[in-house]
């Protein structure tokens, strides 16, 4: 016997009519067993080998079913991935790449202290002259301020130059003092300008780093990247942080993009399959009954365990 239903009763505003029609159809259909599950009524799998456990929900409800409560699977996945990366990195720098990592660290240390070594060499070169001046004026060579004052008070030091310039020794001393003060002032001003420019450049790099992290969902550490010569070379030629990072990490970014694309395609296919499985039939009768939740592992049958294994292999996350 054919099952006749008026689809208009299933539209908006037809709730009351739908109930009446539904009841009439049920009462007048002798070919349907009253105890037969609703999911099997009109199901495309009826008469074929269907899945009687398709409507069973195993384990704890997901965060979506609980209204957003519970642990966020994306956060949990991200945390687990970060922990795995940390462990893998630790194993690499202590194992296969130990020598390369030690060389890189030593290179960073050498660069950082190269300027300090240069200054130390300059000071050591001045020691003989300081010893000579200290001997002449009866001062300690480590007392630099005392040596400077002794030279300033030594009229003989200025007599020949004052005579050449037609000045008295006192006038020459005052002129020298003004020249030193002006030189110090210019140096201080130039240093302030350099500091201001450096701060502006550094702030721009920090902004670009933040934009890079937000754009690609990264966690780039600028200080760590600045230890790379290639990265710094691009910045010195007015390149952006994004351009420098892409140039240095091109292979890594391409690999990550390919992985994300594959992951997105897999998720889309899974969503499509799930959407098709839950799509209502044309006669308006749902192809799936109300989901039955099973969370007690002691009550699982052999069929339940096989179904859980099938879902996990398909990519579904089940928390028991």
C-alpha positions as CSV (number, residue, x, y, z in Angstrom):
1,X,0.0,0.0,0.0
2,X,1.3,3.4,-0.9
3,X,1.8,5.9,1.9
4,X,0.1,9.2,1.0
5,X,1.2,12.4,2.7
6,X,0.4,16.0,1.9
7,X,3.8,17.8,1.9
8,X,2.0,21.1,2.5
9,X,1.3,20.1,6.1
10,X,5.1,20.0,6.7
11,X,5.6,23.6,5.7
12,X,5.6,26.7,7.8
13,X,2.3,27.2,9.7
14,X,1.2,23.6,9.0
15,X,1.9,22.1,12.3
16,X,-1.6,21.4,13.2
17,X,-2.5,20.0,9.9
18,X,0.6,17.9,9.9
19,X,-0.3,16.2,13.1
20,X,-3.8,15.3,11.8
21,X,-2.5,14.0,8.5
22,X,0.3,12.1,10.1
23,X,-2.1,10.4,12.5
24,X,-4.4,9.5,9.7
25,X,-1.7,8.1,7.6
26,X,-0.4,6.0,10.4
27,X,-3.8,4.6,11.2
28,X,-4.5,3.8,7.7
29,X,-1.3,2.1,6.8
30,X,-1.4,-1.6,7.5
31,X,2.0,-2.3,6.0
32,X,3.9,-0.6,8.8
33,X,4.6,-2.3,12.1
34,X,3.8,-0.1,15.1
35,X,6.9,-1.3,16.9
36,X,9.2,-0.7,13.8
37,X,11.8,2.1,14.5
38,X,11.0,5.4,12.9
39,X,14.4,5.5,11.3
40,X,13.5,2.4,9.2
41,X,10.2,3.9,7.9
42,X,10.8,4.9,4.3
43,X,14.5,4.7,4.9
44,X,16.6,4.1,1.7
45,X,18.5,1.4,3.7
46,X,15.3,-0.5,4.5
47,X,15.5,-3.9,2.8
48,X,19.3,-3.5,2.4
49,X,22.1,-3.9,4.9
50,X,21.7,-0.7,7.0
51,X,23.5,0.4,10.1
52,X,21.3,-0.1,13.2
53,X,23.8,1.8,15.4
54,X,23.9,4.9,13.2
55,X,21.8,6.9,15.7
56,X,23.8,5.9,18.7
57,X,26.0,8.6,20.3
58,X,28.9,7.2,22.1
59,X,30.8,8.9,25.0
60,X,30.3,12.4,26.4
61,X,28.4,15.0,24.3
62,X,30.6,17.4,22.3
63,X,30.9,21.1,23.3
64,X,28.3,21.9,20.5
65,X,25.7,19.6,22.1
66,X,26.3,21.1,25.5
67,X,25.8,24.7,24.3
68,X,29.5,25.5,24.1
69,X,30.4,24.0,27.5
70,X,33.4,21.7,28.0
71,X,36.8,21.7,26.4
72,X,37.2,23.3,23.0
73,X,38.6,20.6,20.7
74,X,40.5,23.2,18.7
75,X,42.3,24.5,21.8
76,X,43.0,21.0,23.0
77,X,44.4,20.1,19.6
78,X,46.5,23.3,19.4
79,X,47.9,22.6,22.9
80,X,48.8,19.0,22.1
81,X,50.5,20.1,18.9
82,X,52.5,22.7,20.8
83,X,53.6,20.2,23.3
84,X,54.6,17.7,20.6
85,X,56.6,20.4,18.8
86,X,58.4,21.2,22.0
87,X,59.3,17.6,22.7
88,X,60.4,17.1,19.1
89,X,62.5,20.2,19.2
90,X,64.2,19.2,22.4
91,X,65.0,15.7,20.9
92,X,66.4,17.3,17.8
93,X,68.8,19.8,19.5
94,X,70.0,17.0,21.8
95,X,70.3,14.4,19.2
96,X,70.6,14.6,15.4
97,X,71.1,18.4,15.2
98,X,73.0,19.0,18.4
99,X,76.2,20.1,16.6
100,X,74.4,22.5,14.3
101,X,72.4,23.9,17.2
102,X,75.5,24.5,19.3
103,X,77.2,26.2,16.4
104,X,74.2,28.5,15.9
105,X,74.1,29.4,19.6
106,X,77.8,30.1,19.6
107,X,77.5,32.3,16.5
108,X,74.8,34.4,18.2
109,X,77.0,34.8,21.3
110,X,80.1,35.7,19.3
111,X,78.1,38.4,17.4
112,X,76.6,39.8,20.6
113,X,80.0,40.2,22.2
114,X,82.0,41.2,19.1
115,X,81.5,44.9,19.8
116,X,82.6,44.5,23.4
117,X,85.8,42.8,22.3
118,X,86.5,45.6,19.8
119,X,86.2,48.2,22.6
120,X,88.4,46.2,24.9
121,X,91.1,46.0,22.2
122,X,90.9,49.8,21.8
123,X,91.3,50.4,25.5
124,X,94.3,48.0,25.6
125,X,95.9,50.0,22.8
126,X,95.6,53.2,24.8
127,X,97.2,51.8,27.9
128,X,100.8,52.7,27.0
129,X,99.9,56.4,26.3
130,X,98.0,56.5,29.6
131,X,101.0,55.1,31.4
132,X,103.2,57.8,29.9
133,X,100.9,60.7,30.9
134,X,100.4,59.2,34.4
135,X,104.2,59.1,34.8
136,X,104.6,62.7,33.6
137,X,101.9,64.1,35.9
138,X,102.4,61.8,38.8
139,X,99.0,60.2,38.5
140,X,97.6,56.7,38.4
141,X,96.9,55.5,34.9
142,X,93.5,54.3,35.9
143,X,92.5,57.8,37.2
144,X,91.4,59.1,33.8
145,X,89.6,62.2,35.2
146,X,92.8,63.1,37.2
147,X,94.9,62.9,34.1
148,X,92.5,65.1,32.1
149,X,92.6,67.8,34.8
150,X,96.3,67.6,35.0
151,X,96.6,68.2,31.3
152,X,94.1,71.1,31.4
153,X,96.1,72.8,34.3
154,X,99.4,72.4,32.4
155,X,100.1,75.8,30.8
156,X,103.2,74.4,29.0
157,X,100.9,72.1,27.1
158,X,99.1,75.1,25.5
159,X,101.9,77.7,25.2
160,X,103.1,76.8,21.7
161,X,99.6,76.6,20.3
162,X,98.5,79.8,22.0
163,X,101.6,81.6,20.6
164,X,100.8,80.4,17.1
165,X,97.2,81.6,17.3
166,X,98.0,84.9,19.0
167,X,96.1,84.0,22.2
168,X,97.0,83.8,25.8
169,X,97.2,80.4,27.4
170,X,94.0,81.1,29.4
171,X,92.1,82.2,26.2
172,X,93.2,79.0,24.4
173,X,92.1,76.9,27.4
174,X,88.7,78.5,27.3
175,X,88.4,78.0,23.6
176,X,89.3,74.3,23.9
177,X,86.8,73.9,26.7
178,X,84.0,75.4,24.5
179,X,85.1,73.2,21.6
180,X,84.8,70.1,23.8
181,X,81.4,71.1,25.2
182,X,80.1,71.8,21.7
183,X,81.4,68.4,20.5
184,X,79.8,66.6,23.4
185,X,76.6,68.4,22.7
186,X,76.6,67.4,19.0
187,X,77.4,63.8,19.9
188,X,74.6,63.7,22.4
189,X,72.2,65.2,19.9
190,X,73.2,62.8,17.2
191,X,73.0,59.9,19.6
192,X,69.5,61.0,20.6
193,X,68.5,61.1,17.0
194,X,69.9,57.7,16.3
195,X,68.1,56.3,19.3
196,X,64.8,57.8,18.2
197,X,65.2,56.5,14.6
198,X,66.2,53.0,16.0
199,X,63.1,53.0,18.2
200,X,60.9,54.0,15.3
201,X,62.3,51.2,13.1
202,X,62.0,48.7,15.9
203,X,58.4,49.7,16.6
204,X,57.6,49.3,12.9
205,X,59.1,45.8,13.0
206,X,57.1,44.9,16.1
207,X,53.9,46.0,14.3
208,X,54.8,44.1,11.2
209,X,55.5,41.0,13.4
210,X,52.1,41.3,15.1
211,X,50.4,41.7,11.7
212,X,52.2,38.6,10.4
213,X,51.2,36.5,13.4
214,X,47.6,37.6,13.1
215,X,47.4,37.1,9.3
216,X,48.8,33.6,9.3
217,X,48.0,32.4,12.8
218,X,51.7,32.2,13.7
219,X,53.7,32.8,16.8
220,X,56.8,34.5,15.4
221,X,59.5,35.7,17.9
222,X,61.3,38.6,16.3
223,X,64.3,38.3,18.5
224,X,64.7,34.7,17.6
225,X,64.3,35.5,13.9
226,X,66.8,38.4,14.1
227,X,69.5,35.9,14.9
228,X,69.3,34.7,11.3
229,X,71.7,36.6,8.9
230,X,69.4,36.2,5.9
231,X,66.4,37.6,7.9
232,X,68.4,40.6,9.0
233,X,69.9,41.2,5.5
234,X,66.3,41.6,4.1
235,X,65.3,44.1,6.8
236,X,68.5,46.1,6.2
237,X,67.4,46.5,2.5
238,X,64.1,48.0,3.6
239,X,62.3,44.6,3.4
240,X,59.3,44.0,5.6
241,X,59.2,41.4,8.4
242,X,56.7,39.4,6.4
243,X,58.9,39.3,3.3
244,X,61.9,38.3,5.4
245,X,60.0,35.6,7.2
246,X,58.6,34.2,4.0
247,X,62.0,34.1,2.4
248,X,63.6,32.3,5.3
249,X,60.7,29.9,6.1
250,X,59.4,29.4,2.6
251,X,59.6,25.5,2.7
252,X,57.9,25.4,6.2
253,X,55.1,27.7,5.2
254,X,54.4,25.8,1.9
255,X,54.4,22.5,3.8
256,X,52.0,23.9,6.4
257,X,49.7,25.4,3.7
258,X,49.5,22.0,1.9
259,X,48.7,20.3,5.2
260,X,45.9,22.7,6.0
261,X,44.5,22.4,2.5
262,X,44.4,18.6,2.8
263,X,42.9,18.8,6.2
264,X,40.2,21.3,5.0
265,X,39.3,19.0,2.1
266,X,39.1,16.0,4.5
267,X,36.9,17.9,6.9
268,X,34.6,19.1,4.0
269,X,34.2,15.6,2.7
270,X,33.3,14.3,6.2
271,X,30.8,17.2,6.7
272,X,29.2,16.4,3.4
273,X,28.8,12.8,4.2
274,X,27.4,13.6,7.6
275,X,25.0,16.1,6.0
276,X,23.8,13.6,3.5
277,X,23.3,11.0,6.2
278,X,21.1,13.3,8.3
279,X,19.2,14.8,5.3
280,X,15.4,14.2,5.7
281,X,13.6,12.0,3.1
282,X,11.3,13.4,0.5
283,X,8.1,12.2,2.2
284,X,8.9,14.3,5.2
285,X,9.7,11.4,7.6
286,X,13.1,11.7,9.2
287,X,15.5,8.9,8.2
288,X,17.1,9.0,11.6
289,X,15.5,8.4,15.0
290,X,16.4,10.3,18.1
291,X,20.0,9.7,19.0
292,X,20.6,7.2,21.8
293,X,23.6,8.1,24.1
294,X,25.8,5.4,25.4
295,X,28.6,6.4,27.7
296,X,29.0,3.4,30.0
297,X,31.8,1.2,28.6
298,X,30.6,-1.8,30.6
299,X,27.3,-1.8,28.6
300,X,29.0,-1.8,25.2
301,X,28.4,-4.8,23.1
302,X,30.7,-6.3,20.5
303,X,28.8,-4.4,17.8
304,X,29.1,-1.2,19.8
305,X,32.9,-1.6,20.0
306,X,33.1,-2.3,16.2
307,X,31.0,0.8,15.5
308,X,33.3,3.0,17.7
309,X,36.4,1.7,16.0
310,X,34.8,2.5,12.6
311,X,34.0,6.1,13.6
312,X,37.4,6.8,15.1
313,X,39.1,5.5,11.9
314,X,36.8,7.9,10.0
315,X,38.1,10.8,12.1
316,X,35.4,11.2,14.7
317,X,36.5,12.1,18.2
318,X,34.8,10.1,20.9
319,X,35.5,10.9,24.6
320,X,34.5,8.1,27.0
